[in-house]
Amino acid sequence: MQLNKNDTSTLKFVFNEGDTAFKRKVIVMNSKRNSIDDKNITAKGCEVIFNAKKLYQQSEGEDITFYIIKIPADPAKAALVRVAPHPFFNLQWKE
């Protein structure tokens, strides 16, 4: 998807309810896979919202990718798991 660099809209992602034994999070990364923002997916509504203007500023105009990660809710189990983020949305900025 492409958005104008001056866009002030919000990006809303709605997910299906997940297994309560896991926590889910959306992470926004630049092309170097550096994290620039993240939001937890809560049970209430299973949605996350990002501000486009803020993302543009944080990314310094670089294209970004949204990833989802899922980790065990139990901290002891989470410490033993290596998490691999899965990309689900790409965003490009245009003039």
Buried (B, 14 or more C-beta within 10 A) or exposed (E): EEBEEEBEEEBEBEBEEBEEEBBBBBBBBBEEEEEBBBBEBEEEEBEBEBBBBEBBEBBEEBEBBBBBBBBBEEEEEEEEEEEEBEEEBEBEBEE
